[in-house]
Amino acid sequence: MSGSHYFHHQHLCLDGIELGFAAIWHDDQLLATSLSPDEDRARQQCQLQAGSPPLKRAPFPQPLEQDIRAAMAGQPVVWHYQASPRIGTPFQRQVWQQMERIVVGSTLEYGQLASRIQRPGAARAVGSACGKNPLPLRVPCHRVVQAGGHLGGFTGDLRVKALLLERESAPSECDRKT
Protein backbone atom coordinates (compact mmCIF):
# COMPACT_ATOMS: atom_id res chain seq x y z
CA MET A 1 0.00 0.00 0.00
CA SER A 2 3.01 2.32 0.12
CA GLY A 3 2.85 5.58 -1.79
CA SER A 4 -0.92 5.84 -2.15
CA HIS A 5 -3.55 7.57 -0.05
CA TYR A 6 -6.50 5.41 0.95
CA PHE A 7 -10.05 6.19 2.02
CA HIS A 8 -12.72 4.12 3.70
CA HIS A 9 -16.04 4.92 5.34
CA GLN A 10 -17.92 2.59 7.63
CA HIS A 11 -21.44 3.07 8.97
CA LEU A 12 -21.75 2.53 12.71
CA CYS A 13 -24.56 2.57 15.23
CA LEU A 14 -23.62 3.09 18.88
CA ASP A 15 -26.48 2.73 21.35
CA GLY A 16 -28.96 3.87 18.72
CA ILE A 17 -26.85 6.81 17.50
CA GLU A 18 -26.09 6.68 13.78
CA LEU A 19 -22.58 7.73 12.90
CA GLY A 20 -19.78 6.73 10.66
CA PHE A 21 -16.06 6.48 10.78
CA ALA A 22 -14.10 7.59 7.75
CA ALA A 23 -10.38 7.96 7.34
CA ILE A 24 -7.66 8.85 4.91
CA TRP A 25 -4.37 7.10 5.57
CA HIS A 26 -0.99 6.76 3.93
CA ASP A 27 1.47 4.07 5.01
CA ASP A 28 1.26 4.11 8.85
CA GLN A 29 -0.02 7.69 9.02
CA LEU A 30 -3.60 8.69 9.69
CA LEU A 31 -4.16 12.02 7.89
CA ALA A 32 -7.84 12.75 8.54
CA THR A 33 -10.93 11.19 10.09
CA SER A 34 -14.63 12.00 10.18
CA LEU A 35 -17.50 10.72 12.29
CA SER A 36 -20.15 11.72 9.75
CA PRO A 37 -22.67 9.00 8.91
CA ASP A 38 -22.89 10.39 5.35
CA GLU A 39 -20.10 8.93 3.22
CA ASP A 40 -19.93 11.81 0.72
CA ARG A 41 -19.78 14.40 3.49
CA ALA A 42 -17.18 12.35 5.38
CA ARG A 43 -15.01 12.03 2.25
CA GLN A 44 -15.24 15.78 1.60
CA GLN A 45 -14.36 16.58 5.23
CA CYS A 46 -11.41 14.20 5.16
CA GLN A 47 -10.12 15.50 1.83
CA LEU A 48 -10.26 19.09 3.08
CA GLN A 49 -8.30 18.04 6.17
CA ALA A 50 -5.77 15.96 4.25
CA GLY A 51 -5.08 18.39 1.43
CA SER A 52 -7.20 16.60 -1.22
CA PRO A 53 -4.76 13.89 -2.28
CA PRO A 54 -5.92 11.45 -4.98
CA LEU A 55 -7.60 8.58 -3.13
CA LYS A 56 -7.95 4.88 -3.60
CA ARG A 57 -10.79 3.12 -1.85
CA ALA A 58 -9.76 0.25 0.37
CA PRO A 59 -11.06 -1.45 3.48
CA PHE A 60 -9.46 -0.39 6.74
CA PRO A 61 -6.25 -2.33 7.34
CA GLN A 62 -6.79 -4.87 10.14
CA PRO A 63 -4.70 -3.00 12.76
CA LEU A 64 -6.58 0.25 12.08
CA GLU A 65 -9.94 -1.56 12.18
CA GLN A 66 -9.03 -3.04 15.58
CA ASP A 67 -7.94 0.36 16.89
CA ILE A 68 -11.21 1.99 15.77
CA ARG A 69 -13.34 -0.73 17.36
CA ALA A 70 -11.39 -0.55 20.62
CA ALA A 71 -11.64 3.26 20.76
CA MET A 72 -15.38 3.17 20.03
CA ALA A 73 -15.78 0.63 22.85
CA GLY A 74 -13.99 2.98 25.24
CA GLN A 75 -10.90 0.81 25.61
CA PRO A 76 -7.37 2.22 25.83
CA VAL A 77 -5.68 2.11 22.43
CA VAL A 78 -2.03 2.24 21.46
CA TRP A 79 -2.75 3.31 17.90
CA HIS A 80 -0.93 1.54 15.07
CA TYR A 81 -1.31 4.63 12.88
CA GLN A 82 0.40 7.92 13.76
CA ALA A 83 -1.68 11.07 13.95
CA SER A 84 -0.32 13.08 11.01
CA PRO A 85 -2.52 16.12 10.43
CA ARG A 86 -1.80 18.07 7.26
CA ILE A 87 -3.49 21.25 8.46
CA GLY A 88 -3.36 23.45 11.52
CA THR A 89 -1.54 26.42 12.97
CA PRO A 90 1.36 25.81 15.35
CA PHE A 91 -1.02 26.61 18.24
CA GLN A 92 -3.64 24.12 17.01
CA ARG A 93 -1.03 21.41 16.55
CA GLN A 94 0.22 22.04 20.08
CA VAL A 95 -3.33 21.62 21.42
CA TRP A 96 -3.84 18.43 19.39
CA GLN A 97 -0.56 16.96 20.62
CA GLN A 98 -1.55 17.70 24.21
CA MET A 99 -4.99 16.09 23.67
CA GLU A 100 -3.25 12.85 22.76
CA ARG A 101 -1.88 12.76 26.32
CA ILE A 102 -5.32 12.71 27.94
CA VAL A 103 -5.77 9.14 29.12
CA VAL A 104 -8.89 7.06 28.66
CA GLY A 105 -11.33 7.60 31.50
CA SER A 106 -10.33 11.19 32.23
CA THR A 107 -11.17 14.63 30.93
CA LEU A 108 -9.57 18.07 30.92
CA GLU A 109 -11.31 21.41 30.87
CA TYR A 110 -10.42 23.81 28.05
CA GLY A 111 -8.71 26.10 30.58
CA GLN A 112 -6.68 23.24 32.05
CA LEU A 113 -5.49 22.27 28.60
CA ALA A 114 -4.56 25.92 27.93
CA SER A 115 -2.46 25.92 31.11
CA ARG A 116 -0.73 22.69 30.10
CA ILE A 117 0.50 24.34 26.90
CA GLN A 118 1.66 27.42 28.82
CA ARG A 119 -1.19 29.57 27.52
CA PRO A 120 -3.35 30.30 30.59
CA GLY A 121 -6.35 32.36 29.60
CA ALA A 122 -6.56 30.77 26.15
CA ALA A 123 -9.47 28.45 26.94
CA ARG A 124 -11.58 29.77 24.04
CA ALA A 125 -8.70 29.35 21.59
CA VAL A 126 -8.23 25.79 22.87
CA GLY A 127 -11.95 25.16 22.29
CA SER A 128 -11.61 26.47 18.76
CA ALA A 129 -8.59 24.20 18.14
CA CYS A 130 -10.59 21.24 19.45
CA GLY A 131 -13.35 22.07 16.97
CA LYS A 132 -10.85 22.05 14.12
CA ASN A 133 -9.31 18.70 15.09
CA PRO A 134 -8.84 16.81 11.80
CA LEU A 135 -8.59 13.45 13.56
CA PRO A 136 -11.59 13.02 15.87
CA LEU A 137 -11.43 9.80 17.88
CA ARG A 138 -7.72 9.32 17.07
CA VAL A 139 -6.92 12.67 18.71
CA PRO A 140 -9.43 12.51 21.57
CA CYS A 141 -11.06 15.93 21.51
CA HIS A 142 -14.09 14.31 23.15
CA ARG A 143 -12.07 14.26 26.40
CA VAL A 144 -11.91 18.06 26.54
CA VAL A 145 -14.86 19.69 28.31
CA GLN A 146 -16.02 23.13 29.41
CA ALA A 147 -15.48 24.48 32.90
CA GLY A 148 -18.21 23.67 35.35
CA GLY A 149 -18.99 20.23 34.01
CA HIS A 150 -20.51 21.15 30.64
CA LEU A 151 -19.76 18.89 27.71
CA GLY A 152 -18.98 21.82 25.41
CA GLY A 153 -18.81 21.24 21.69
CA PHE A 154 -17.78 18.32 19.54
CA THR A 155 -16.89 17.90 15.87
CA GLY A 156 -19.57 15.24 15.65
CA ASP A 157 -22.90 14.66 17.37
CA LEU A 158 -22.71 15.81 21.01
CA ARG A 159 -24.47 12.56 21.98
CA VAL A 160 -21.45 10.70 20.58
CA LYS A 161 -19.12 12.71 22.84
CA ALA A 162 -21.23 11.81 25.88
CA LEU A 163 -21.38 8.15 24.82
CA LEU A 164 -17.61 7.92 24.25
CA LEU A 165 -16.97 9.45 27.68
CA GLU A 166 -19.47 7.05 29.24
CA ARG A 167 -17.83 4.07 27.55
CA GLU A 168 -14.44 5.30 28.76
CA SER A 169 -15.90 5.59 32.30
CA ALA A 170 -15.44 9.34 32.40
CA PRO A 171 -18.47 11.31 33.61
CA SER A 172 -21.14 11.22 30.93
CA GLU A 173 -24.08 13.41 30.00
CA CYS A 174 -25.97 11.94 32.95
CA ASP A 175 -23.41 13.60 35.22
CA ARG A 176 -22.80 16.75 33.15
CA LYS A 177 -24.85 19.67 31.99
CA THR A 178 -25.05 20.06 28.22
N, C-alpha and C positions, 0 to 999 in steps of 0.2 A: 504493500500500500504506500510505500515511500514516494514522496514527491507530489502526490495529489491531495486535494482537499475533499473531504467527504461530508455528506449530510444525511441525517436520518431523523425522522419524526415518528414518535410512538404515542398513540392515544392511551391515556391512563384514567382510571377512576379511583379516587381515594375517598373512602367513606362517603360516597355519593357525590363527590365534587369532580366534575369533568375537567381534566387538564391534559396537557401533553408534555412531552419532553422532547425537545429537538436540540441537535448539536451540530456544529461544524468542527471537525478535527483534522489534524495533519500530523502524521507520525504519532508521537506520544503527547501531542499538545492539543489541548481543548481550547479553541479560539472563541467560541460563542455558544450560548445555550438560550433556550426560550422555554417557558412553561405554558405557552399558548396551546389551547386544544385545536386551533385551526392551523392546519399544516402550511397553507400559503402564507399566512401572517407570521408563523414561526420562522419559516424560511427567510422571509423578508427581514424580520428582526435580526436573525442570525447573520445574514449577509451584510446588513448595515454595520453590525458590530465587528465583523471579521474583515471588512474591507472589500466585500463583493468578489472573492476569488471564484474562478470557475469551479463548479462542484460536480462531483460524481455521487450518485446515490448508492448507499451501501447500508447493510444492517450495522447496528452498533457492534464493535468488536466485543468479544466475550468479557474481557476485563472491564471495559467501560459499562457494559450492560449490568454486570454484577455490582459495580460501584453505584450506579443509578438506583438500582433496586434497594441496596443497603441504605443509601441516603434517604430514599423515600420512606423506608421503614423506620427511620430514626436511629439507625445504628451508626456507630463511629466508622468512618471510612478513611483509609489511607489510599487516596486516589492514585490510580495507575497513570492517569493523564494529567500533565501539568496544566495549571491555569496560565494561559498565555494570551491575555487580552491584547487586541491590536489597536484599541482606542484608549482614550483617557488622558487627562492632564496628570502631571506629576503628583498633585494633591490627591486626585481620585485613585491613582494607582497605589499610593501610600495607604489610603483608607481600605482599598480592596485587599492589600497584603495583610493589613492588621485584622481584617475580618476573618481571614483564613486561620488565625490563631485562636478564635473563639471556639472552645471545645463543645462537643455535643452535650446537650443538657444544661447549657448555661446561656445567658444573654448579657449583652452590654447595652447601656443607654447611649444614645447619640453623643451626649456630652462626655461620657466616660471614654468612648472611642476617640473623641477629639483630644482629650487629655493624654491618652496613650500615644498619640502621634505628635505630642508637644504643641498642640494647637487649642488650648483651652479657650472656650468661648466660640468655637467653630462648629457647634452642634448642628446648626442648620446646613452648613456646607457639607458636613458628614452625611446628613440625611439626603441631601441632593446627590452626593457621590453614591450612596447606597441605591438610590433610584436609577442610577445610570450603570449599575453593575451589569456587565455584558455576560456574566457567567452565573446567573442565579442557580442555586442549589450547590454547584461546585464551589463558589465563593459564597459562604452562607450569610447573605444579607438578611435572611429571615431571623437571624439571632440578634439583630440590632433593633432595639425598641426605644420608644419615647420615654422621657422622664415621667415619673408618676405612674408607671405601670400600663401605659397605653401601647397598643401594638404598633402604632405609627403606620407608615405606608409599606408597600411591597410591590415589586415589579410584576407580580402576578395577582391572582385573586387573594384578597386579605384572608379569606377562609383557609387558603392553602398555608399561609404563614402560621396561622393559629394551629392548624393540624400538624404541620411539621414540628412546631415547638412541643405540642402535646406528645407526639410520637417520640421526640427526643427527651421527654420527661422534664422539659422546662415549663414554667407556668404557661398555660394556654389561655384561650379567649374566655374560658370559664373563670379564670382568676384575674383577668386583665380587663380593662375598659377599652373599648374600641373607639 
